[in-house]
Amino acid sequence: MKKNFAILILIFGIIFFTPAGKAKAINLTAVGSWSRSITSDDLAAGAGSELKGDYESAVDAVSIDISATAGASDSWRIDVKKVDANWHGDFILYIKRTSNGTGGSISGGIVYQEVTNNSTSFFSGSDDVSGIKAQLKLSGVLIQIPVDTYTTTVYYTVVDI
């Protein structure tokens, strides 16, 4: 019997936040998606074995652009969270930044961190930066999990600090 999981991670950006007293909003654009079908080819040691533990997207599955900053003196932070549509409780989604992009400066986010249903800080920077790449990783997939199409959406928020 062949077991197929379909995992779909959607990326959503274009969210911005400007604290009270700030004159303008910083723009964030995040694009990308990741879909992974898990089949019998993903068994760790063939028939009768467990599934492989982790599944990673391409290193450039997500592309993030930050624009409309006030220049090098304008610092910002990217927060990340997920909103589940049909998600199994054993799944754990992680994200990490895989490039610095072009322009400005950024720091943090270079090791995998869990994406939860609550906003958490991902990385920070200053000035306009384009082409920041990020990678996703899925853990917790077990052969006992019912076959289904599981979906969650990752949301990115820029906070002007």
Buried (B, 14 or more C-beta within 10 A) or exposed (E): EEBEBBBBBBBBBEBBBEEEEEEEEBBBBBEBBBEBEBEEEBBEEEEEEEBEEEBBBEEBBBBBBBBEBBEEEBBBBBBBBBEBEEBBEEBBBBBBBBBBBEBBEBEBBEEBBEBEEEBEEBBBBBBBBBEBBBBBBBBEBEBEBEEEEBBBBBBBBBBBE
